[in-house]
Amino acid sequence: MVGMESGQSGVCTKKCGGGNQYRHRECNSPVPKHGGSDCTGLGQAIEKQNCNINPCPVDGGYSEWGEWGTCSKTCGTGQQTRNRSCNNPEPTMEEETVLNLG
């Protein structure tokens, strides 16, 4: 009887967000000889399965700058501050901070 030898599953096409993984089988266990039947009727030669279906992490980004606060002194050199938040977009998953945005 002719059989199909299964190969190893390949690498997932995506690291996150849902990809595909493929496995190919060869008609070689044993190879048909002397007019023997090929693997027709033994199933598909290529299998596909879903992989890495977890959502992808989203890096956080800064919002626009807020208004300047009141100066710390009424004369001379004082300080004024303003803020912005890490919510444009808010980070998800393991990405908890705004990276490389200064």
N, C-alpha and C positions, 0 to 999 in steps of 0.2 A: 504494500500500500504506500502511496506517495504521501508525504507529510510536509508540513511547513515549519521551518525553524524560526522562532521569534528572535528578533534583534532587541537590543537594549533601547529603552526610551531615550529620545533625544532631549536636548536642552529646551526649557520653556522659552517661548518666543518673547515673553515679557517678564520683568522682575516683579511687577505688581499690577493690579487693575485687570487681571484676567488675560491669560495668554493661552497658547496651545502647545501641546507636546505630541510628537509623532513617533510611531514605532513602525518599522518596515519588516515584513517577513519575506524570506526567500523560499522558493519552491525547490529545496535542495536536501530534503531529509527522507528518502534519497532523491537524487536528481532522476527525473523520468528517463528511462532508456528503452531502446528496442521497441518503440511504438507504444510505450506505457503512457498512461494518462498524466496530464499535467495537473496543476493544483486547482483547476476550475471546479467550482462547487465546494471548495473547502473554506470559503470565507474570504474576507477582504485581505489584501496584501499589506495595506496601510491602516493602522489604527490611529485615532486622534482622541486626546482627552484634554479637558480643561486643566489649567494649572495656575498657581500664583494668583488666586482670585481675590486676595486681600486688597483693599483700597490702597492707592499710592499715598505716601506721606505728602503733605503740603507744607512747604517752608513758609514761615511767617514773613510778613512785609510791614513796613512802617506806614502809619497813617500820615496825613498832612500835618504840618506843624500847627500847634495851637497858638492862641494869641500870646503876646508878650505879657509877662506879669509886671507888677509894679516894681519900680526901681528900689533897691535897698537903701538908697540915700537920696535926700532932696537936693544936695549940692556935693560937689567933688565927684570922685569916681565911685560908683556903686555897681551893683550887678542886677541884671534882669535875666529871667529864665523863661523858657517856653518848653513845652513837652510834646511828644508824639508817642503813640502807642503801637504795639506790635499786634495789629488787628486788621491788616489790609493785604492779604487775608490773615485770619488767625491760623496759627500753625496747628497741624493735626498729627496724630500718631506720635512717633518718637521725636519729631521736630518740634522742640519746645521753645526755641529762641529764634530771633532774627539774626541770621548769620551773614557776615560779609556786607552789611549795608552801612556800616560806619556808626 
